[in-house]
Amino acid sequence: MPWRQRLQAWLRAAAPPTAGRVRFALHDDALVPVTLARCLAAWPGRVAVVVADGQRADMALAGLRATMPVLGDRRPLVLVPDVEAGPRGQWQPENEAARCAALEAACRGDDAVFVVTAQGLLSPTLAPKAFAAQVFSLRVGDDGWSPERLAERLVELDYDNEFEVHSPGEFARRGGILDIFSPLHEAPVRLEFFGDQIESMRSFVPDTQRSFGSLDEIRIAPRGAIVAEPAAGETAAFLSYLGAAVPLLVCSPEEIAEHLRRFGDAAQSAAWAAALAEARHAVALQTDPAGSPFGPNEVVLTAGGMSLDGEIGEAPDDLGDSAGQWRWQQLRDSLEHWQNLGYSLVACCVGEGEARRFQEMLDGDPAAGRYGVIVDLVPIENGVLARMCAGAAAPPTATTWPSRMAPTSTRAPTPCTPRRASASTTASAISRSRVRSRRSSTWSSMRTPASTYLWSRPSW
């Protein structure tokens, strides 16, 4: 079976239970992407990934963008950025358009994975019905809008009337031509009118103002104050856009609680605690053993592996130009060790050039040829050495917190002993290793891929 299919099969088998509260005890942040992938395998519909702050949101988004295609998960990833952030709740106008686009995506009700901070999940915004009532479409051939009336409507939706359009939430009018940059589109659109009828629509580049493609329809959504400061009676949290049944995948709940204490207020902390208590499905990915966000009635699971970010360390300073060769020897020794333990190896590269260079490194080393490394194009950053056991999807009756120390050797972890599972085991490993060299030989033009995946030969 191809390695991708084996990975997908394991993630489906290792998915957490979909009822009750689940907590993953993780020893390293590098385990978060693969653990999120296990959770996404359990819920194929809408899912909310909740993090502490914008930096964590970007990290989660990057990890999911890399792992979801490998797993065959075609759901769109939607970042829900904060419009108020920082210790004083500073207004961030550059995030307005992206947040409005996320609200519109949530209103549509399509399956998607939403990445949002706890504050963004709970901050008041325009209620879903009120927001949906403000969204409308324009089509080629429509004769119900004059340029003047459409410009007035855009002002009501808090669009800025500019000389030229450059950013989402802006529009510009020149006679019978109206340029609009809707938050729901990647580029601004130029509408040409013949009287009150829309005669054509074309996307254009803001910097050059040159058009590059025709459109039949453009969708307009509100932005700015109409969303951030709704009228009385039209306020709701973003959580209400997703519905009560949406699973909450909570990354580092201890960091979320600390962030709310430092930058939020007591009301937000209370609202977050209530949201966790009322959620029908909640999973905590916890990297700190300080307490549980769910209390005693929870299922505790481990990630089934450990991070390998520290497997290949930095070369000693006194090696000079030999540092690259030293790193390659370290990586080769690790590959040999894992191969001797029965793992099959997949080197995941960001691009074709990187894959070609790594293949050259393998071909140029006679000892490395017997490792059977498969070179594939997968832009994954974090690595995990995972010991997978048959039947591991069944929740254990008890668990201990894993060591928080990063691995410092290439020894395989102790095989897991799953409760309520058969004794037969399979294993997989993902390691991240880098080789860099300043040597003016063949080593200088070669480096390892961004990540190296190791996958065992499973006995299904």
C-alpha positions in Angstrom: 0.0 0.0 0.0 1.4 3.5 -0.9 2.7 5.4 2.1 0.0 8.1 1.8 -2.8 5.6 1.9 -1.2 3.9 5.0 -0.9 7.3 6.7 -4.6 8.1 5.9 -5.6 4.7 7.2 -3.7 5.1 10.4 -5.2 8.6 11.0 -8.7 7.2 10.5 -8.0 4.3 12.9 -6.4 6.6 15.4 -9.1 9.3 15.4 -10.3 10.3 18.8 -13.8 9.4 20.0 -16.4 11.8 18.9 -18.3 11.9 22.1 -17.4 13.6 25.4 -14.2 15.4 26.2 -10.8 14.3 24.9 -7.4 15.6 26.0 -4.2 14.8 24.1 -1.1 14.9 26.3 1.7 16.2 24.1 5.3 16.8 25.0 6.1 19.2 22.1 4.4 21.7 19.9 5.8 19.9 16.9 3.2 17.1 17.6 0.3 19.5 17.1 -0.1 19.2 13.3 -0.3 15.4 13.2 -2.6 15.4 16.2 -4.9 17.9 14.6 -4.9 15.7 11.5 -6.1 12.8 13.7 -8.9 15.0 15.0 -9.9 16.1 11.6 -10.3 12.5 10.5 -12.9 12.1 13.2 -15.0 15.1 12.1 -15.5 15.5 8.3 -17.7 18.6 8.5 -17.1 22.0 10.1 -14.4 22.2 12.7 -13.0 25.1 14.7 -9.3 25.1 15.7 -8.9 27.5 18.7 -5.6 29.0 19.6 -4.3 31.6 22.0 -3.1 34.4 19.7 -2.4 35.4 16.1 1.1 33.9 16.1 -0.3 30.5 17.1 -3.1 30.9 14.5 -0.5 31.4 11.8 1.5 28.3 13.0 -1.6 26.1 13.1 -2.6 27.3 9.7 0.8 26.6 8.2 0.8 23.1 9.7 -2.7 22.3 8.4 -1.9 23.6 5.0 0.9 21.1 4.8 -0.8 18.1 6.3 -4.3 18.2 5.0 -3.5 17.7 1.3 -1.4 14.7 2.2 -4.4 13.2 4.0 -6.7 13.9 1.1 -8.7 16.4 3.2 -10.1 18.9 0.7 -11.9 21.2 3.1 -11.0 24.9 2.8 -8.9 26.4 5.6 -10.3 29.7 6.8 -8.3 32.0 9.1 -10.5 34.2 11.3 -8.2 37.0 12.3 -8.6 39.3 15.3 -9.5 42.9 14.6 -8.6 43.8 18.1 -5.3 42.5 19.5 -2.4 43.3 21.8 -2.3 44.3 25.4 -4.6 47.3 24.9 -6.9 45.9 22.3 -5.5 47.9 19.4 -7.6 48.1 16.3 -6.1 46.2 13.4 -7.8 47.5 10.2 -5.6 45.3 8.0 -7.5 42.3 9.3 -11.0 43.7 8.7 -11.4 42.2 5.2 -10.1 38.8 6.1 -12.5 38.6 9.1 -15.5 39.6 7.0 -14.6 37.0 4.4 -14.4 34.4 7.2 -17.9 35.5 8.5 -19.3 35.1 5.0 -17.8 31.6 4.7 -19.3 30.7 8.1 -22.7 32.1 7.0 -22.7 29.8 3.9 -22.7 26.8 6.1 -20.1 24.9 4.0 -17.7 22.3 5.5 -14.5 24.1 6.4 -11.8 24.2 9.0 -11.8 27.5 10.8 -8.7 28.7 12.7 -9.5 31.3 15.3 -8.3 32.7 18.6 -10.4 32.3 21.7 -10.9 36.1 21.8 -11.9 36.1 18.1 -14.3 33.2 18.8 -16.0 35.2 21.6 -15.7 38.8 20.5 -19.0 40.5 19.6 -19.8 41.0 16.0 -22.7 41.4 13.7 -25.2 38.6 14.2 -25.3 35.9 11.5 -28.7 36.7 10.1 -28.0 40.5 10.1 -24.7 39.8 8.3 -26.2 37.5 5.7 -28.9 40.2 5.0 -26.1 42.6 4.0 -24.4 40.3 1.6 -25.5 40.6 -2.1 -24.3 39.7 -5.6 -23.9 41.7 -8.7 -24.0 40.0 -12.1 -23.3 41.0 -15.7 -26.6 42.1 -17.2 -28.1 43.4 -14.0 -30.1 46.6 -14.6 -31.2 47.3 -11.0 -28.2 49.2 -10.0 -27.0 52.6 -11.3 -23.4 53.6 -10.5 -24.7 56.3 -8.1 -27.0 54.0 -6.2 -24.3 51.2 -6.0 -21.8 53.8 -4.7 -24.3 54.9 -2.0 -24.8 51.3 -1.0 -21.1 50.6 -0.7 -20.8 53.7 1.6 -23.5 52.2 3.8 -21.5 49.0 4.1 -18.5 51.1 5.3 -16.5 50.9 2.0 -14.0 53.7 1.5 -14.4 55.9 -1.6 -10.9 56.3 -3.0 -9.3 57.8 -6.1 -7.9 54.3 -6.9 -8.7 50.9 -5.4 -5.8 49.1 -3.7 -7.1 47.3 -0.7 -10.2 45.3 0.2 -13.0 47.5 1.4 -12.4 50.2 -1.1 -14.2 51.5 -4.2 -13.6 54.2 -6.9 -15.9 55.7 -9.4 -15.1 57.3 -12.7 -18.2 58.1 -14.7 -19.8 54.8 -15.8 -16.9 52.7 -14.4 -17.0 51.5 -10.8 -14.0 49.6 -9.2 -14.8 47.5 -6.2 -12.4 45.5 -4.0 -14.8 43.1 -2.1 -13.3 41.2 0.9 -14.7 38.1 -0.7 -12.4 38.3 -3.8 -8.7 38.0 -4.2 -8.5 41.0 -6.6 -10.6 44.1 -7.2 -13.2 44.1 -10.0 -13.9 46.8 -12.5 -17.6 47.2 -13.4 -18.5 49.0 -16.7 -22.1 50.3 -16.9 -24.2 51.2 -19.9 -26.8 53.4 -18.3 -28.0 51.4 -15.3 -27.0 48.0 -16.7 -23.8 46.2 -15.8 -22.2 45.6 -19.1 -19.0 43.8 -18.1 -16.8 42.8 -15.1 -13.1 42.3 -15.1 -10.6 41.6 -12.4 -7.5 43.9 -12.3 -4.2 44.3 -10.6 -4.3 47.2 -8.1 -0.7 48.3 -8.7 -0.9 48.6 -12.5 -4.7 49.0 -12.8 -4.6 46.5 -15.7 -7.4 43.9 -16.1 -6.6 40.2 -16.4 -9.8 38.2 -16.5 -13.6 38.4 -17.0 -16.2 37.6 -14.4 -19.9 36.9 -14.5 -20.6 37.7 -10.8 -19.1 39.5 -7.8 -20.2 39.1 -4.2 -20.3 42.1 -1.8 -20.0 41.8 1.9 -20.1 44.4 4.7 -16.9 45.5 6.4 -15.6 47.9 9.0 -17.7 49.4 11.7 -21.0 47.9 10.5 -19.5 44.5 11.4 -17.3 45.4 14.4 -19.8 47.8 16.0 -23.2 46.4 15.3 -26.4 48.1 16.4 -28.2 47.0 19.6 -29.9 43.7 19.2 -27.8 42.6 16.2 -24.8 41.4 18.2 -23.4 37.9 18.4 -20.1 36.0 18.8 -18.4 34.3 16.0 -19.1 31.0 17.7 -22.8 31.5 16.9 -21.9 31.4 13.2 -20.5 27.9 13.6 -23.4 26.4 15.6 -23.5 24.5 18.9 -22.5 21.2 17.3 -19.2 22.4 15.9 -16.2 20.5 17.4 -13.7 22.7 19.2 -10.1 21.6 18.8 -8.3 23.6 21.5 -4.6 24.0 21.1 -2.7 24.6 24.3 -5.6 25.5 26.6 -3.2 26.7 29.3 -1.9 29.3 26.9 -5.4 30.5 26.0 -6.3 30.9 29.6 -3.1 32.9 30.3 -3.6 35.1 27.3 -7.2 35.9 28.3 -6.0 36.7 31.9 -3.3 39.1 30.5 -5.0 40.7 27.6 -8.7 40.1 28.1 -11.0 40.7 31.1 -12.9 38.6 33.6 -16.0 38.5 31.3 -14.0 36.9 28.4 -12.4 34.3 30.7 -15.8 33.4 32.0 -17.3 33.3 28.5 -14.4 31.0 27.4 -15.0 28.6 30.3 -18.7 28.6 29.5 -18.0 27.8 25.8 -15.9 24.8 26.8 -18.5 23.6 29.2 -21.3 23.9 26.7 -19.5 22.5 23.7 -20.9 19.2 22.5 -17.5 18.1 21.1 -14.2 19.4 22.5 -10.6 18.2 22.2 -7.7 19.8 24.1 -4.2 19.5 22.6 -2.2 20.2 25.8 1.6 20.7 25.9 1.7 21.7 29.6 0.7 19.2 32.3 -0.7 21.9 34.6 -4.3 20.8 35.0 -7.1 19.9 32.6 -9.6 22.3 31.0 -12.3 19.6 31.2 -12.1 18.1 34.7 -12.2 14.4 35.6 -14.7 13.3 33.0 -12.4 13.1 30.0 -10.6 10.6 27.9 -6.8 11.2 27.9 -4.7 10.1 24.9 -1.1 10.6 23.8 0.0 11.6 20.4 1.4 8.2 19.8 4.9 9.5 19.2 7.5 12.1 19.9 9.0 15.1 18.1 12.2 14.6 16.2 13.1 18.2 15.8 16.2 17.7 18.0 17.5 14.5 16.3 20.1 16.2 14.2 21.7 18.9 16.2 23.9 21.8 15.3 27.4 21.0 14.2 30.3 22.0 16.6 31.7 25.4 15.8 35.3 24.0 15.3 34.2 21.9 12.3 34.3 24.8 9.9 33.8 23.7 6.3 33.3 20.1 7.4 30.0 20.9 9.2 27.9 19.8 6.2 29.5 16.4 6.0 29.1 16.0 9.8 25.4 16.7 9.5 25.0 14.3 6.6 26.8 11.6 8.7 24.4 12.2 11.6 21.4 12.0 9.3 22.7 8.8 7.6 23.3 7.1 10.9 19.8 7.9 12.0 18.3 6.6 8.7 20.3 3.4 9.1 19.2 3.0 12.7 15.5 3.4 11.8 15.8 1.2 8.7 17.4 -1.6 10.9 14.4 -1.3 13.2 12.1 -2.1 10.3 10.9 1.3 9.3 10.5 2.3 5.7 11.6 5.8 4.9 10.0 8.7 2.9 11.9 11.9 2.4 9.3 14.8 2.1 10.7 17.7 0.0 9.3 21.2 -0.5 10.0 21.3 -4.3 11.4 19.4 -7.2 14.8 21.0 -6.9 15.1 20.0 -3.3 14.0 16.5 -4.1 16.5 16.2 -6.8 19.3 17.4 -4.6 18.4 15.0 -1.8 18.2 12.1 -4.3 21.7 13.0 -5.5 22.9 12.8 -1.9 21.5 9.4 -1.6 22.9 8.2 -4.9 26.3 9.6 -4.1 26.5 7.6 -0.8 26.9 3.9 -1.4 25.8 3.1 2.2 22.6 5.2 1.9 21.4 3.3 -1.2 20.3 0.3 0.9 17.9 2.3 3.1 15.2 2.3 0.4 14.3 6.0 1.0 11.3 7.2 -1.0 11.6 10.8 -2.1 8.3 12.6 -2.4 7.0 16.2 -2.7 5.3 17.1 0.6 6.0 20.6 2.2 5.8 19.4 5.8 7.9 21.2 8.4 7.5 19.3 11.7 8.5 15.7 12.3 7.2 13.1 14.6 8.4 9.6 15.5 5.2 7.7 16.1 4.7 4.2 17.4 1.3 3.0 16.1 -0.4 0.0 17.6 -3.2 -2.0 16.1 -6.5 -0.9 17.7 -4.9 2.2 19.1 -8.0 4.2 18.3 -9.7 2.6 21.3 -9.4 5.1 24.2 -7.0 3.9 27.0 -8.3 3.3 30.5 -5.3 5.3 31.9 -2.3 7.2 30.7 0.8 8.9 32.1 2.1 12.2 31.0 4.9 11.8 28.4 8.4 13.1 29.1 8.7 16.8 28.2 12.3 16.4 27.1 13.0 16.5 23.4 14.6 13.4 22.0 18.4 13.5 22.0 19.3 10.2 20.5 18.2 8.1 17.6 16.9 5.3 19.7 13.3 4.3 19.0 10.7 4.9 21.7 9.4 2.1 23.8 6.6 0.4 21.9 3.2 1.4 23.2 0.9 -1.0 25.0 -2.6 -0.1 24.1 -5.5 -0.9 26.4 -8.4 -2.8 24.8 -6.2 -3.5 21.8 -4.5 -6.5 20.3 -0.8 -7.1 20.8 0.2 -6.8 17.2 1.9 -3.5 16.4 2.8 -1.4 13.6 5.1 1.7 13.7 5.6 4.9 11.8 8.1 7.8 12.2 8.4 11.3 10.9 11.6 13.1 11.4 12.8 16.5 10.5 16.5 16.8 9.7 18.5 19.4 7.9 21.9 19.4 6.4 23.7 22.6 5.5 27.3 23.0 4.3 29.7 25.7 3.3 32.1 23.3 1.8 33.1 23.9 -1.8 32.5 20.3 -2.9 29.5 18.2 -3.8 28.2 18.8 -0.2 27.9 22.5 -0.8 25.0 22.2 -3.2 23.1 19.6 -1.3 20.9 19.6 1.8 18.2 17.4 3.3 14.6 18.0 2.6 12.5 20.1 4.9 11.2 17.0 6.5 11.9 13.3 6.5 9.1 10.8 7.0 9.7 7.3 8.2 6.9 4.8 7.8 6.8 1.2 9.0 5.6 -1.8 7.1 2.3 -2.4 8.8 0.6 -5.7 9.2 -3.0 -4.7 8.8 
